[in-house]
Amino acid sequence: MSAEESKAIVRQFWGVWDEGNIGLVDELLAPDYVNHSPGIPDQPEGSEGVRAVVAMFRSGMPDLRVIIEDMIAEGDKVATRYTLEGAHEGELFGIPPTGQHLSIKSISVERVSDGKIREHWRITDTLDMMQQLGVIPMPQHA
């Protein structure tokens, strides 16, 4: 697959989050898909786990938008720097709605081959997200 073909598949994947079309998950992920950085404790394996996380975010942030900042492909890997944005209007990670506008920064790497996403790695600024949710206090500036 070309780098552009792999990037197009990953863009479709982030479109699932953005549009809430969870039905596309099974089309985009390989049957042996491995998520090396699950988003929730005890997340189910494979596409079932991805559907669960997307549903949680879409429920917690009904106006969720995915903003792709950068996307770089080399070999069978696609790296994406992105932001999830939306209002916290439903429970998210067990946290009741705050109405707060969230801006969650992440970088992920997907391994794509034969037209399917086969592996996923992600780093999220969880501290900033929990501060935005009010779970962890913002640092005091002197």
VEXMARMI-685240 format. One line per 2 residues: their letters; for each residue y, z, x of C-alpha. Coordinates in steps of 0.05 Angstrom, whole numbers, padded with zeros to 5 digits. Each point is the difference from the previous one (the first is absolute). Layout:
<sites>
a> Y/Z/X | ...
</sites>
This chain:
<sites>
ms> 00000/00000/00000 | 00071/-00013/00023
ae> 00050/00056/00009 | 00039/-00027/-00060
es> -00062/00000/-00045 | -00015/00072/00020
ka> 00072/00021/-00013 | -00002/-00033/-00069
iv> -00062/00041/-00018 | 00034/00065/00023
rq> 00063/-00019/-00040 | -00044/-00008/-00062
fw> -00028/00069/00015 | 00069/00032/00001
gv> 00016/-00040/-00062 | -00055/00040/-00035
wd> 00039/00063/00014 | 00067/-00031/-00018
eg> -00024/-00032/-00066 | -00056/00049/-00018
ni> -00052/-00055/-00007 | -00058/00044/00021
gl> -00050/-00052/-00022 | 00016/-00041/00063
vd> -00026/00054/00046 | -00072/-00022/-00005
el> 00020/-00072/00014 | 00039/00019/00063
la> -00046/00051/00032 | -00067/-00014/00031
pd> -00061/00036/-00029 | -00006/00038/00066
yv> 00074/00018/00003 | 00015/00062/00042
nh> 00063/00042/-00008 | 00010/00038/00065
sp> 00059/00040/-00028 | -00013/00022/-00072
gi> 00063/00018/-00039 | -00030/00057/-00041
pd> -00052/00054/00013 | -00070/-00020/-00020
qp> 00023/-00072/-00011 | -00059/-00043/-00023
eg> -00023/-00054/00048 | 00016/-00074/-00005
se> 00039/-00034/-00055 | -00012/00059/-00048
gv> 00042/00045/00046 | 00055/-00052/00007
ra> 00004/-00008/-00075 | 00005/00076/-00007
vv> 00057/00006/00049 | 00038/-00059/-00030
am> -00009/00030/-00069 | 00025/00068/00024
fr> 00063/-00031/00031 | 00013/-00045/-00060
sg> -00007/00060/-00046 | 00044/00045/00043
mp> 00052/-00054/00014 | -00002/-00049/-00060
dl> 00057/-00042/00030 | -00035/-00004/00067
rv> 00023/-00056/00046 | -00030/-00020/00067
ii> 00051/-00025/00050 | -00032/-00036/00058
ed> 00045/00010/00061 | -00043/-00036/00052
mi> -00068/-00034/00001 | -00033/-00022/00065
ae> -00068/-00033/00008 | -00042/-00010/00061
gd> -00074/-00017/00002 | -00032/00031/-00062
kv> 00051/00056/-00008 | 00064/00003/-00042
at> 00050/00056/00013 | 00050/00015/-00055
ry> 00060/00047/00002 | 00019/00015/-00072
tl> 00035/00048/-00047 | -00025/00025/-00067
eg> 00060/00015/-00045 | 00007/00027/-00070
ah> 00017/00059/-00043 | -00049/00058/-00002
eg> -00011/00000/-00075 | -00074/00022/-00002
el> -00046/00046/00038 | -00009/-00023/00072
fg> -00048/00035/00048 | -00003/00057/-00051
ip> 00076/00008/00001 | 00033/-00001/-00069
pt> 00055/-00051/-00011 | 00066/00015/00033
gq> 00039/-00062/-00022 | 00017/-00008/00074
hl> 00006/-00070/00028 | -00053/-00006/00055
si> 00001/-00046/00060 | -00066/00006/00037
ks> -00005/-00034/00067 | -00068/-00024/00027
is> -00033/-00048/00049 | -00069/-00028/-00014
ve> -00049/-00046/00035 | -00050/-00040/-00039
rv> -00058/-00038/00031 | -00010/-00065/-00039
sd> -00058/-00049/00007 | -00032/-00052/-00046
gk> 00057/00008/-00049 | -00011/00075/-00011
ir> 00031/00065/00025 | -00056/00036/00037
eh> 00034/00060/00032 | 00064/00040/-00009
wr> 00039/00049/00044 | 00066/00033/-00021
it> 00052/00047/00026 | 00049/00029/-00051
dt> 00061/00045/00012 | -00033/00055/-00042
ld> 00049/00054/00022 | 00059/-00041/-00026
mm> -00037/-00015/-00065 | -00015/00074/-00012
qq> 00072/00018/00016 | 00023/-00052/-00052
lg> -00048/00031/-00050 | 00029/00069/00014
vi> -00067/00028/00025 | 00027/00012/00070
pm> 00072/00020/00010 | 00048/-00046/00035
pq> 00021/00026/00069 | 00067/00037/00002
ha> 00052/-00032/00044 | 00043/00046/00042
</sites>
